Amino acid sequence: MSQQQPNNGFLYVGSLTKPYYDAAVMSAESIKDYWPEAKIMLFTHEDWVQEPRDSRIFDKIITKKSLIIGNCP
């Protein structure tokens, strides 16, 4: 029997320019305020990631580097 995967969540892409990343962070923070259990994933540029803050907001953060070295699902 296979493990059941969550069937809902949110996916953000913060790319192109930094304001898109900033908007993704603000939106995700708002979702977590109202739905703390929400599953949220972010695709963005590694240089923009701000730890440890982003790890508290996003369940998974994917960057180009993590795709290249294979650290993503």
WOUR-V49666 format. One record per backbone hydrogen bond with DSSP energy under -1.0 kcal/mol. CO is the residue of the C=O (numbers start at 1). NH is the residue of the N-H. If there is no record, write none. Layout:
BEGIN
CO&NH  CO&NH
END
This chain:
BEGIN
10&41  12&43  15&17  17&20  18&22  19&23  20&24  21&25  22&26  23&27  24&28  25&29  26&30  27&31  28&32  29&33  30&34  31&35  35&38  39&10  40&59  40&60  41&12  42&62  43&14  45&48  46&49  50&54  52&56  53&56  53&57  54&58  60&42  62&44  63&67  64&68  65&69  66&71
END
